[in-house]
Structures are given as C-alpha cells and as structure tokens.
C-alpha cells in the first residue's frame, strides 16, 4: 500500500513534506485536505490525526503527524534517501534536531502568527488581530536575525554550514515562503536586511527545483475565491482576464536580486493542472491514478465507506543501520 | 573531558536532561546558570548558547542546545543507555519525535506561559501578566486533555502505550511538574479531571527514583515559599477585616 500524504499546499510544513518526497522519488498519494474549507476539522480526518493538523501520513497501518517527525521517518524508512538530508553522524544529526526544535517556538511561531494576524486570517473566517501581529513581529524579526547571524554563520550554502540541503533547510525555507503573501513593503522590511537568508532561500530552491516551484504554485482551481483574488497579483500569468499581468518576467529571489527589486514570486508551472487529478478530502470523486513525470502520483479516491483492507505488514522496513546507536563506546564528536 | 551540562533546576527541560544523565549513569559536570540572577543573559553564557536558554551541553568541543536534541544526543552517543529511552525501531522512534514536537507548541507553551504569568515571573524580576496567562490557559487545558485522551490511551504505563519510560515521558512530566508552584486550587482545577495523567506522573517519578525527587527539590522549595507567601497574604487580609469589625464597637 502506497504512502499517503495528507496535505494542504497552503500549509508550510505540508509543502516541506511533499517537496521531500518528490526530490527523493518517494512514491506517494497526495490527499488534499483544504484548511480554508475546514476539511481538517472533520471527524473523518480526526481518524488520521486527532490533533486535526496538517501534514499527516499513513504508511500501511502506521500513522504519523508533526512534519519534523514525518521528514525524519521518511528519511529513515525509505531507501535511497541521501545522507545529507538526515545524516547518520550523531553530531550532525543532533544539530539538525537543534534547529528543528528551535524553529517551533521561533521562526515558525513568529512567521505563522504574524502572517495569519496581519493578512490571512479573514480567508479562514477569523478576524485580524493587530496585537498578536505586533508580538509575533518581534519574534519573527529576532528569528530572522538569529538565522542570519547564527544558523547561517558558517561557510556552507545551507543551514549549519552544510553544502547540501537537509530536512531542516526544507522545513525552514517553506516557512519563510509564507511571507510571500505579505505586502511588498512589509516583506522587504523583514527580509531586506538579511542577505544570507535571501541567498539561502535561493540555494534551497535551486537544489530542490523543479519541485520547489511546483509545490509553491498556488492552485487556483482549489482555492476559495477570496484567497484566489488575494493571490492573483502573485501569479505570473493567471488564467482569468481580470488579473494583472506583470510586464517583466517574474523570477524568484536570487542572490543578485536585491529584495527591493520587483518581487519575483513563484514562477508558474503552466498547463499541467489539467493532467493531474486532485483529491479533496470528503468529496466523492472517482478513482483515478496518474503518474506524472516523477514516480509520485496524485490519486483521487472515492470517499465512500472505505473497503476493508487486508491487514498487512508495513511495506517499508526501517533502514535501521542509520538509526542504531552509533557507538559501543562514547565518541566525542568532531 | 567530562560532559558539561549548563542547567537551572527551576527550568523544566534542564531537569529532564539531568534526570536522564543520572538514570543512565552518564558522567557529567553540572554548571548551574541561575535564570533568576540573569546569568543566562551574560556574554559568557552566550558563548555556550547564543540563544541564551537552558539547558545546553558541551561535550568536548561539541556544543548543543534544545533539550530534545540533547536527550537524543545523549541516548545515541553514550554507551549503556537502554533502548526504551529512544528506541532504534523507526516507527517507535518516530512516535517519540511526534509527541516531542507536539509538546513545543502545546503542553510546553501552555504550562510554562501560564505558570510564569500567574506565579513565577516576580521571582525573575518580571511582572505577572494576567492577559498572557489567559491566552495560555486554554492551550494548557487542551494539551492536558490531549495527553489524557490520546498520548496516554491504551494499556501502557507511559506515553504512546510504552511499558517503560522514554525521553518523551521525562520531558513532558518535568513540564507538568512546574504546575506544582501554582495555588493548590488552581492545580486541582487543571489536573483534577485527568486521572491517567496523575497516574503517569507518579509512575514516571517511581521509575526514575530517587533522582526525580532529588532533582525536583529546588522546585519544591520554591513551591513551599510561594505557599507561605499566599498564606501570609491571606492572613493579612483576614486580620484587616477583623480590625474593620472591631472598629465600629470602639466608635
């Protein structure tokens, strides 16, 4: 039974998990659970994740939620995932745990709370909260400073001095991408001072493209009208006639593109939507399976009473060699 | 060179790391960094942890902060740590990651913020903040409910149906222990409905005895001090109202 990834691409941690699967050619089904439509609050979805949050995965009988736990599980349980994503070396791995833990209460909390209370809340039926936004702003600013001065201080292109991306880069960059929905000036104010952060976002994007761009593309057909119109200005070429098209080709941030330049966002992957089926959790759709250019397939599932499944052992035995205790004697790490 | 642990036993995650070391016979030097004296804010300590938070460790030249990362590192790098603390099995390990991640934004956030803003802040030279406490309380209540109904469901004695403690049990129980400093009624209101949680705290305490109690002494002293202050304040109030009753008879 194929790995199932329950996700909403508007959710930062959902994107990190999907990009990881695509880059590592992990075969999966994406089951879209739309937060803006409250689909994560259904009793159906609570069977998958009682915390009613995204992303969540189901691998055979094994269910898991919390994106960092999921990324680590995928890195360990699926073959062929390169070591740099989640190194076997205890010290390197610990540093990744450290930044992922720091992320919860700092960048994640700051960015998500600020964007939510300054911009997105009305889309999901909540009022804007300027006070919460003000508090979150301080946290966000401080987190970006810490990224610039500490997590990116070493010579590498990625976090913690790495020359190749890890799950931490994916998680944190997807979080920062949320700032794309902010007003131009607001975003420039936050990111403008941080050149390393900007370069690192571009490095991570390059290292994971074309999947990064594809996963970050807004999908108008799945968006409620309010959010779609909010995002229209960000689309390089939206399909409807009333949208504004930018004259200059839009590119994402590069190290040579100062933040003050016209904001290049999310180059679109055109015309591929029609070849992909999307499953909306709770909708009744026929079973369709398409295999795209990667081995990942997006499957629409008829949401009637599921047929009873055979009990089967998990298909994926953990690659325990990378997880077993590293030493029979204590080694002080380098 | 011996492992160094920078800790303040008033800090919940510091306690988890120290108890873990004691339970597993890990040789370490405890370097006390007093939050109440602002010692975590010095430039000296920033050399150890630029985030200026506790706990942090230095193992030779290797420095690390964030208690979950530390617990995992210790479980992996030191010999003789039993598997149940941080199992090698990928699925079991993932579930531990899941509850540890959930903890950050739920139990930890709710409990620490609530206790700080109703009780502990003055000890650290900051004012109480009833508004922040009011925001934290539903987070705490909901986290406790989720612990009771989900993380402790099934027949195990510990989180995730385990029959032996893991690093997750240590981390979360130490976080809940911070509620000890609350007013008795408050604590009863928050924990009273949750029988499984109460049992689990006791089971974890027994499983890590005598270290659990020893490491929690500092917190218990703070609890006693705060209780005495409350009693005193209550008596002063009573005394004041007795005087008011006496006065009219003198006039």
Boltz contact constraints between the chains, C-beta under 6 A:
constraints:
  - contact:
      token1: [A, 50]
      token2: [B, 150]
      max_distance: 6.0
  - contact:
      token1: [A, 62]
      token2: [B, 91]
      max_distance: 6.0
  - contact:
      token1: [A, 64]
      token2: [B, 94]
      max_distance: 6.0
  - contact:
      token1: [A, 64]
      token2: [B, 98]
      max_distance: 6.0
  - contact:
      token1: [A, 66]
      token2: [B, 98]
      max_distance: 6.0
  - contact:
      token1: [A, 66]
      token2: [B, 101]
      max_distance: 6.0
  - contact:
      token1: [A, 66]
      token2: [B, 102]
      max_distance: 6.0
  - contact:
      token1: [A, 68]
      token2: [B, 101]
      max_distance: 6.0
  - contact:
      token1: [A, 69]
      token2: [B, 94]
      max_distance: 6.0
  - contact:
      token1: [A, 69]
      token2: [B, 97]
      max_distance: 6.0
  - contact:
      token1: [A, 69]
      token2: [B, 98]
      max_distance: 6.0
  - contact:
      token1: [A, 69]
      token2: [B, 101]
      max_distance: 6.0
  - contact:
      token1: [A, 72]
      token2: [B, 97]
      max_distance: 6.0
  - contact:
      token1: [A, 73]
      token2: [B, 94]
      max_distance: 6.0
  - contact:
      token1: [A, 76]
      token2: [B, 90]
      max_distance: 6.0
  - contact:
      token1: [A, 77]
      token2: [B, 90]
      max_distance: 6.0
  - contact:
      token1: [A, 90]
      token2: [B, 76]
      max_distance: 6.0
  - contact:
      token1: [A, 90]
      token2: [B, 77]
      max_distance: 6.0
  - contact:
      token1: [A, 91]
      token2: [B, 62]
      max_distance: 6.0
  - contact:
      token1: [A, 94]
      token2: [B, 64]
      max_distance: 6.0
  - contact:
      token1: [A, 94]
      token2: [B, 69]
      max_distance: 6.0
  - contact:
      token1: [A, 94]
      token2: [B, 73]
      max_distance: 6.0
  - contact:
      token1: [A, 97]
      token2: [B, 69]
      max_distance: 6.0
  - contact:
      token1: [A, 97]
      token2: [B, 72]
      max_distance: 6.0
  - contact:
      token1: [A, 98]
      token2: [B, 64]
      max_distance: 6.0
  - contact:
      token1: [A, 98]
      token2: [B, 66]
      max_distance: 6.0
  - contact:
      token1: [A, 98]
      token2: [B, 69]
      max_distance: 6.0
  - contact:
      token1: [A, 101]
      token2: [B, 66]
      max_distance: 6.0
  - contact:
      token1: [A, 101]
      token2: [B, 68]
      max_distance: 6.0
  - contact:
      token1: [A, 101]
      token2: [B, 69]
      max_distance: 6.0
  - contact:
      token1: [A, 102]
      token2: [B, 66]
      max_distance: 6.0
  - contact:
      token1: [A, 104]
      token2: [B, 104]
      max_distance: 6.0
  - contact:
      token1: [A, 104]
      token2: [B, 105]
      max_distance: 6.0
  - contact:
      token1: [A, 105]
      token2: [B, 104]
      max_distance: 6.0
  - contact:
      token1: [A, 150]
      token2: [B, 50]
      max_distance: 6.0
  - contact:
      token1: [A, 318]
      token2: [B, 90]
      max_distance: 6.0
  - contact:
      token1: [A, 320]
      token2: [B, 88]
      max_distance: 6.0
  - contact:
      token1: [A, 323]
      token2: [B, 88]
      max_distance: 6.0
  - contact:
      token1: [A, 324]
      token2: [B, 88]
      max_distance: 6.0
  - contact:
      token1: [A, 325]
      token2: [B, 76]
      max_distance: 6.0
  - contact:
      token1: [A, 326]
      token2: [B, 76]
      max_distance: 6.0
  - contact:
      token1: [A, 329]
      token2: [B, 79]
      max_distance: 6.0
  - contact:
      token1: [A, 330]
      token2: [B, 78]
      max_distance: 6.0
  - contact:
      token1: [A, 330]
      token2: [B, 79]
      max_distance: 6.0
  - contact:
      token1: [A, 332]
      token2: [B, 59]
      max_distance: 6.0
  - contact:
      token1: [A, 332]
      token2: [B, 60]
      max_distance: 6.0
  - contact:
      token1: [A, 333]
      token2: [B, 62]
      max_distance: 6.0
